[in-house]
């Protein structure tokens, strides 16, 4: 049963290629850690630029709709630039069989609507699979101090017992 709190973790995204709308959710960093290789700073930066370009495309589409000026060549150029960023990302992180499975699992667990029931559902996403994977990773971004926060949770119990002094 879905609660309002569950829906707060959900985000609707629209594919820049197919214009299909998807509902995704943030994944726990532990789940991401299982299904993700650590990113290099270059890959993280590229992911951020991809997110920015997606926002730029959305803003431009909205601006054109509001002003009534239709400049498809500008949108096509922006989408071509986005595709080149995805190509560069693929170059930096080549997709092997294990990485394919990892991406499929991230999309499967992070995609709320529509649900993926089998490999064919995943393959039917086409280009949208990479977009969804990036969007799920983007909203599930692990805070830079995640390891420190976890360690402090475990150290806290240790330090509390030391603070007691002679009380034992």
C-alpha positions, 0 to 999 in steps of 0.5 A: 500500500502506498502512503503519502510519505512514499510519494514524497520520495517519488519524482516524475521525469520525462525522457528527452527522446521519447517524451514518455513520463516515468515515476522514479524513486530515490534508492538507498545508498547501500543499494546503489553501492551494491549495483554501482562502481565508484565514479571518477570525478570526471564521470561525476562532473559529466553526470552533473552536466547531463542533469544541467543539459536536461534542465536546459532542454526543459526550460527551452521547450517551456520558453518556446511553448510560452512565447509561441516561437518554435525553434526545433533546430535549437532543441535538436542541437541541444539534444545532440549535445546531450547525446554526445555527453551520454556517448562520452559517459559510455566511453568513460564507463564501458558497459560490460555484462556485469555493468549491464546487469547492475544498470538493469537492477538500478532501473528496476528498483528505482522505477516506480511507474511503469514496473519492469517485470522482465528483461523484455520490459527493460529492453523496450525502454530503449534509449530511455533506459540510460536516461532513467539510470542517470536520473535515478543515480542523480536523485539518489546521489550519496552525500560526500560525507556518507561514510563519515556519517555511518562511521560516526553512528558506530563510533558514538556508542564507543565514545559514550562508554569511554565518556563514563569515566570511572562509572563503568 
